[in-house]
């Protein structure tokens, strides 16, 4: 089995290239971190991006291709196996996992977080159907909310109340992503909209991309954007607990992603004529606005987290589920 080792700078350079191509929005916000935090945040992002690309057969989040079910299962087993290797101190096979190993060592990222994130990719690999909005929110937690938890550890935060707010930001991000990418996802056979919603609007799940349903799909996308708002609002309370440069980066990222959602909502049925994004000038504006929100958050007393807002699970990785993947360690 080939293993990958490399200097810290080599791994950081690889991660920087990954973020530059994979997410210009996160790249802009990441520049605001202090150097040490930025290094770890970017390397964590590189691992998340790599795992997503492996399952979707894409490069840096773009040009997803159809991958056979047997191959997807093999790839998923390999991701679990390499993650177990990271936590067991064994050699790893890719720069992305070597970078992740460094982040785990520096910041004590809990293993259940990493495994929960891979479980989100397993949902994609197994073509999970989302019957109710609670199912969609569960997916959002695994692919994005738990990333917020890991990023919070990178920013030296571990108290449960702040972790809740970090998870909320990830939830807002993913609801926005789902709304923005509905038609693109449908093109590769993915649908994260609840089936109950689709049935209520008489939209066939297998035909979401059909232009005849575009007005109805826009209504559902707008519903997702409205659902994201309480998560973005809740996440702001976490700024107070972060070092100020981390708070600035997080506030900026939140502003950029929220703006993408607002554009989707405003464009209605034309939201998918072209991919919604923010311009360089708009990102500069959000950097300034993020600084202002950070300054205003210092010392502020925030209200308690809304009781009705979806709550992240406080789970321990099931022994039986881990044993299922242990057989794939040497893949």
ABEGO torsion letter per residue (X at the ends): XBBBBBBAAAAAAAAAAAAAAABAAAAAAAAABBAAAAAAAAAAAAAAAAAAAAAAGBBGGBGBBBBBAAAAAAAAAAAAAAAAAAAAGBBBABAAAAAAAAAAAAAGBBAAAAAAAAAAAAAAAAGBBBABAAAAAAAAAAAAAAAAAAAAAAAGBABAAAAAAAAAAAAAAAAAAAAAAAAAAAAAGBBABBAAAAAAAGBBAAAAABAAAAAAAAAAAAAAAAAAAAAAAAAAAAAAABBAAAAAAAAAAAAAAAAAAAAAAAAEAAAAABBBBBBAAAAAAAAAAAAAAAAAABGBBBBBBBAABBBBBBBBBBAAAAAAAAAAAAX
